[in-house]
Amino acid sequence: MPLSDEELLRRLKRGDSTAFAVLVDQYKGLVLNLVSRMSGNVDSTEDLAQEVFLRVWKGVPTFRGESKLSTWIYRIALNLCIAEGKTARGRAQFMPLDDPGLASQPQLQVEEESSYAAEVVLKQRMRDLIPKMPEKYRIAITLYYLKDLSYLEIGEIMDVPMGTVKSYLFRGKAWLREQLMGHEKLEGLR
């Protein structure tokens, strides 16, 4: 039976390790999904998720409860993904053009296939593009469209006003649209 956030926090602040196991169980889906979407690296998803929960455990004594527990956990996960993304840029791996796996990659142009197949290819292309988006747009797009959070919740997590969240969403969608249409970059959005 899930515990309320208030009960979880009360027990965690007392050092109750079983409450921590309940917290992990209640929030593991949220964390794994968010980390995999934000990092774009499936191989490191579980490691990053474990690090998120380690940071939650260490941070419980200083958590003031000014936001919801889920918002705080989201913020920890986002900060970790942002930090990981910045360190991973220097370790980027390149795929040779003659790689046989490259030919199997879905392409945006779909000729004479069903609309369902075209939609599947488009969704895959978008999943590939989201990790490449400018960070602030990627966070807003992920939280709004993939996590169904409100503007207010996203603003709390990102520590920005609601108007800025709306702007990030608008510009993020414009960036995706430009990428899907084949343009290299939308310079004004950086």
C-alpha positions in Angstrom: 0.0 0.0 0.0 1.5 3.4 -1.0 2.2 5.9 1.7 1.3 9.5 1.5 4.2 11.9 0.8 3.9 13.4 4.2 4.1 10.0 5.9 7.0 9.0 3.7 8.9 12.2 4.6 8.2 11.9 8.3 9.5 8.3 8.3 12.5 9.1 6.1 13.6 12.0 8.3 13.7 9.5 11.2 16.1 7.4 9.1 13.6 4.6 8.3 15.1 2.5 5.5 11.9 0.6 4.8 10.3 4.0 4.1 13.1 4.6 1.6 12.3 1.3 -0.1 8.7 2.4 -0.4 9.7 5.7 -1.8 11.9 4.0 -4.4 9.1 1.6 -5.3 6.6 4.5 -5.6 8.8 6.8 -7.7 11.0 4.4 -9.7 8.8 4.5 -12.7 8.7 8.3 -12.7 12.5 8.5 -12.3 13.4 5.8 -14.8 11.1 7.3 -17.5 12.3 10.8 -16.9 16.0 9.9 -16.8 15.8 7.8 -20.0 14.0 10.6 -21.9 16.3 13.3 -20.7 19.6 11.5 -20.9 19.0 9.9 -24.3 21.4 7.1 -23.2 19.5 3.9 -22.4 22.7 2.2 -21.2 23.2 4.7 -18.3 19.5 5.0 -17.3 19.6 2.6 -14.3 22.8 4.1 -13.1 21.4 7.6 -13.2 18.2 6.5 -11.6 20.2 4.9 -8.7 22.1 8.2 -8.3 18.9 10.1 -8.2 17.6 8.0 -5.3 21.0 8.2 -3.5 20.7 12.0 -3.7 17.1 11.9 -2.5 18.2 9.8 0.5 21.1 12.1 1.3 18.9 15.2 0.8 15.9 14.2 2.9 17.3 15.9 6.1 17.5 19.2 4.3 14.2 19.0 2.3 12.0 21.7 3.7 8.7 20.6 2.1 8.1 23.8 0.2 7.2 21.8 -2.9 5.6 18.4 -3.5 7.9 15.4 -3.0 7.5 14.5 -6.6 8.5 17.9 -7.7 11.7 17.7 -5.6 12.5 14.3 -7.0 11.9 15.6 -10.6 14.3 18.4 -9.9 17.0 16.1 -8.6 16.6 13.9 -11.6 16.7 16.9 -14.0 19.8 18.4 -12.4 21.6 15.0 -12.6 20.6 14.6 -16.3 21.8 18.1 -17.0 25.1 17.5 -15.3 25.5 14.2 -17.0 24.7 15.7 -20.4 27.4 18.3 -19.9 30.0 15.8 -19.0 28.9 13.4 -21.8 29.4 15.9 -24.5 33.1 15.4 -24.4 32.7 11.6 -24.7 30.5 11.7 -27.8 30.8 8.6 -29.9 30.7 8.8 -33.6 29.3 6.1 -35.9 31.1 5.4 -39.1 29.1 6.0 -42.3 29.7 2.4 -43.5 28.1 1.0 -40.2 25.5 -1.6 -41.2 23.3 -0.4 -38.3 23.0 3.0 -40.0 21.0 1.6 -42.9 18.4 0.3 -40.5 17.8 3.7 -38.9 14.3 5.0 -39.7 14.1 7.9 -42.1 11.6 10.8 -42.0 10.6 10.4 -45.6 8.2 7.5 -46.0 6.9 6.7 -49.4 4.0 4.5 -50.2 3.6 3.2 -46.6 0.6 3.3 -44.5 -0.1 6.3 -42.4 0.5 4.2 -39.3 4.0 3.3 -40.4 4.6 7.0 -41.2 3.5 7.9 -37.7 5.7 5.3 -36.1 8.7 6.6 -38.1 7.8 10.2 -37.2 7.6 9.3 -33.5 10.9 7.5 -33.6 12.5 10.6 -35.3 11.1 12.8 -32.6 12.4 10.5 -29.8 15.8 10.7 -31.5 15.6 14.5 -31.7 14.5 15.3 -28.1 17.9 14.5 -26.5 19.5 16.8 -29.0 17.3 19.8 -28.2 18.6 22.8 -26.4 18.4 21.8 -22.7 15.7 24.2 -21.5 13.3 23.3 -24.3 14.0 19.6 -23.8 13.1 19.8 -20.2 9.9 21.7 -20.8 8.8 19.5 -23.7 9.5 16.3 -21.7 7.7 17.4 -18.6 4.7 18.8 -20.4 4.1 16.3 -23.2 5.6 13.2 -21.8 4.9 13.6 -18.1 1.7 15.6 -18.4 2.7 18.2 -15.8 1.1 21.6 -15.6 2.8 24.9 -16.5 2.9 25.7 -12.8 4.5 22.4 -11.9 7.1 22.8 -14.7 7.8 26.3 -13.5 8.5 25.0 -10.0 10.8 22.3 -11.2 12.7 24.5 -13.6 12.6 27.5 -11.2 11.2 29.8 -13.9 7.9 31.8 -14.2 4.9 30.3 -16.0 5.3 32.6 -19.0 8.9 31.4 -19.5 7.6 27.8 -19.4 5.1 28.7 -22.2 7.9 30.3 -24.2 10.1 27.3 -23.8 7.3 25.0 -25.0 6.6 27.2 -28.0 10.2 27.5 -29.0 10.9 23.8 -28.3 8.0 22.9 -30.7 9.4 25.3 -33.3 12.8 23.7 -32.9 11.4 20.2 -33.4 9.3 21.3 -36.4 12.4 22.9 -38.0 14.5 19.7 -37.4 11.7 17.5 -38.7 11.5 19.6 -41.9 15.2 19.1 -42.5 16.7 22.4 -41.5 20.0 22.2 -39.7 19.5 24.6 -36.9 17.2 27.4 -35.8 19.8 29.9 -34.8 17.6 32.3 -33.0 16.5 29.7 -30.4 19.9 29.2 -28.8 
